[in-house]
């Protein structure tokens, strides 16, 4: 299916993670569709990713940015404006489940909010003129933790809950400009970070089997590629009348009846 993303400028925050991470996978899928990926992240891997894409003839850039710093976010938006002038889609993807729970300091909690939610506001605010120019759209990457809780991660849970609130607030605010705002809800996805977490547990393999057994559709984790495919469809013209939605890509993990799990 042609998603009509060719030569469309798509900004993806938090996209310089390890190969196979959600943000990096989204960028790769955008490149395959002929889009112009703009990688915004603080990790220097972004330089390598942009160079690899450019070597393939893809017009991609990396804008090194600490997304927890609003002044750096503003500078990043200016760089993008100078290079492209408009943005067809903004994918706010950055997210770190940092474990800032009730035993964390207030400063740690506030930092979690800055990185995992305030960065979404800042990026959207400073990119908004370019989104208006292109009649683009916004896609926020959320987490099931905001809906279900997890324990021990107050900052991340609060931030992702806020992201859902912002998603619908922006859908209302920007409807007069024809700008759509949606969110993707991720639950259990097999990413490099997830793999690293499992390996830190004494009973990692047992824990993994327990989690996978609770995913109703096919008893398997969602792949980053499946999330990327949903993201591209949602930002494309094929989803032109979809706004203010929380799209859950999780094999039914969050919303389906627990009776499906009866052995």
N, C-alpha and C positions, 0 to 999 in steps of 0.2 A: 504494500500500500504506500503510495506517495503521500507523505505527510505535509508536503509543501513547506519544508523547512530549509530548502536550499538557499544559501546566502542570507539566512536570517541570523541576526546577532543574538546569541543566547548566553547570558551570564550565569555561571554556576559557582556559588561560594563553597568553600570547603572541598574543592575538587582536586586537591593535590595529595590526597591520601595514598596509601600503598596501592599498588596495582590490584585491581579487583574490588576496591572499596566502592561504595555506592556513587560518590561524586565522580571518581575517575571513570567508572563504567558509564555514567550518564554522558560524560564528555566524549568517550569513544563512540557511543551510539549516535550522538549529535554529528560527529565527524562523518560517520558512515552515511548519514542523511544529507550531507552536503551543507550543514549549518556552519556558522562561524562561532566556535566555542571561545568564551572568555573565562579563563580560570582565575578565580580570586581566592587566595589562600596565603597562609604565612610560611608554608613549607617550601623549601627550595626545590623540591621535586617538581614543582610547577614549571620551572624553567625547562627541565628535561622533557616533560610532557608536551609543552608548547613546541619545543624544537623538533620533537619526533613527529608531531602533526604537520608542522611547517615543511619538513623534509618530504612529506607525502603530498605537498601542494595545497595544504589546507590553511586557510587564513585564520590562525589561532594565536592568541596572546595569553601571557601570564602576567597578572598584576599582583605582585607580592604585597600582602596586606594582613595586618593583625586585625581580625574582624571584631575583636573586643574593644578596639580603639576607634571611636567615632571619627576622629580627625583623619585617621588613615583610610577609613571607609569613604569619607568625603573626597579625599585625594584620589582614591581608586576610581570613583565615579567620574572625576574630571579627566583622568587618563582615558577612560573608555569613551567619554564624549569627544575628546580630541581625536581619537582614532576612528570612531565609527559614527558618532553623532546621534545614534538612535539605538534602542534596545527592543527587540521583538519579544523576548521572554527573559524573566529573571527567576532563576531557581535558587531560592535560599535553602541551601543544603547543609551548611555547617552544623555540627552537633557532636558534643562529647558527653557521654554519660559518665560524669566525673565523680560520682559518689559523694557529693556534698550533702550529707544528711544532717539530722538534728545535732549530731556531735561535731559538725564542722563550725568554723568561725563564721560570723556574719559577713566578713570580707570574702570568704570562699563562696558563700551562698550568692553574694552580689556579683562576683566574677562569673559564676555559672549563668546567672541571668543575662549578664552582658554578652557573653559569648553565644549562648543558645537561644536568646530571644531578642535582646536589644540590637544585636547585629542585623537581625531581619528587618527591624524598624529602620535602622540607619541606612542600610543598603537600599531599601525600598524608597525611603525619603529622598536620598540623593540621586537615585536613578529615575525617579518619577518623571522629570521633564522628558527624558529620552523614551520612556515607556509611552507617555502621552503622544509624542511625536510619531511613534511607530504604531500606535494603538496596540501595544503589546499586552502581555499578561504576566501574572505573578503565580508562581507555584512554590509553596512552602513544604519542606520535608519535615513531617512530624513523627511522633512515636506513640505507640500504644501505651507507654508508661504514663502519658498524660490522661489516659482514659481509665486505666486499670490500677495504677500505682505499681510500685515494685518493691519499695522498702530501701531505706538507706541512700536515697538520691533526691532529696527535697528540691535542690536547685534545678536539676535537669527536669524533674516532673513539673515543677512550677513553670519553668521556661517553656516547655513544650505545650503545657496547657495554655499559656499566653499566646503561643504561636497559633493555636486554633482560634483563639479570640480575635487575633489580628487578621487572620484569614477572612473571617466573615465581616469584620469591621471594614476592611479594605474593599471587599466585594460591594458593600453598600456605598462607601465613599466614592469609589471610582466607576460606578456603573454609568454615571453620566458621561464618562469619557470612553465608554465601550471597553474598559479594561477589566478583564476577568481575574479573579483571585481564588485559588483552590489550594488544597493541601493533600499530600499523600501521607497515609498512616502506615508506618512500618512496624512490624512485630518481630518475628524471629527470622532474620536474614543471615545467610552464611557469608559473612564478610571476613577479611583478614583480622579485624579487631575482635570479632566474635570467636574466631579460632584461637587467637592469642589468649582471650579470657578463659576459654575452656581448658587450655593447657596450664593455666595457673591453679586449677582445682585439683585436689587430691583424687577426687572421684569424677574427673572430667568426662570420661567416656560414658559413665553411668548417668551423669547429669544430662549429657547431650541426648542420650537415648530417651530419657524421661521427657525432655522438652519436645523432641520430634514426635513422640507418640501422641502428644496432645494437639498436634496440628491436624485438623480434620481432613483437609484435602490432600490425599496421597501420603499423609504422614511424612512430610519432608519440609525442609526450610525453603523459604522464598529465596530465589537467587537475585543478586544485584542486577543481572540482566533483565529479569522480569520487572523489577522496579523501574529500571531505566526505560524499558518499553512503555510502561504506563505513564511515566513522566513525559516522554516525547509525544505520546498520543494526546495527553491532557493539555500540553502547551500548543498543540497544533490546531489548524483550522477545523480538523475533524471533530474537535470538542468546542466548537464556536459558541454553543449556547449553554455551556456548563460553567457555573460560577458559584462561589460560596460553599463548595462541597468538600467533605472529608472523604477521600477515596482510600479505602482500606485494602492494601495489597498484602495479604497474609495467610492465604489458604483457609480463611474462615476462623483463624485463631481467636480473634477478639469477639466476634459477633454471633457465631453459630452456637446452637444449643449444645450444652455439655453432654447431652445424652448420646451424641454422635461418638463419644469417646468410650462408651461402654464396651468392654471386651466380651 
